[in-house]
């Protein structure tokens, strides 16, 4: 059984993330979308909220998509869960340079046990980032083309809009 992990902050999950999740779920028997609890960042949503949002946003994809969370190194999470493939999305060449360095570091630290598969973002979502969604929303802008409706509502509530 081929298992993969799609790690990220998902703060908030965007249509770009959901596109990668859908496509990766068709490639692997089990895809675990795992929310990183990064103590160095101050997220808009708690880890628990992000896990719930992802479960609600992906339920229709079937039981092979699971949602979890982790803190610490991805290689440790992958080893603990018998996962040998990480999935990452790429929007632009600048993403590739950053993601390649992380992928190579993970492969080295895992002693060759964790590989990374890159999925290029569908063109319609290439402009999307969680940061830009939060910035637009914080000024009361329309984010309906960026995130599911229920996520947009939750974001606006966080910004008291």
C-alpha positions, 0 to 999 in steps of 0.5 A: 500500500503506497502512503504519502504525506502532504505536510503544510501549515494550511493557514488557511487551506486554499483551492490550490491546496485542495487541488494538490490534495485531490490529485495526490489522492488519486496517486496514492492508496493513502494520503495523509494531509498533516498540519504542521504545528510550527511554534515559530509562527503565529497562525490565524487558526489553531492546529485543531481548527485547521485539522477540522477545516481540512476534514470538512474540505476533503471529506468528499474525496473518500476514505483514502484522504486522512487528516492529521497534525504533527510538530517537529521534523517531517522525517520523524513523523514520516518514520513513525507513520511508515510513510516514504513519500512527501507531496509538495505543491509548486507554484513558481520557480522560486517555490522550486528552489526552496522546496528542492532544498527541503526535499534534499535535506529530508532525504539526507536526514532520513537516510534515503527513506523519505522522497518528495514528489512535486505537483505543479499547481494548476494554472488557475491557482498559481497565484494563490497563497495562504498569506495573500488570502489572509492579507486580502481578507484582512482588508475586507477583500473578496476571497471567494475565488481562493477558498471554500465558502465556509473557510472564507466565512471563518476567516472573515470572522477571525478578522471581525469582518 
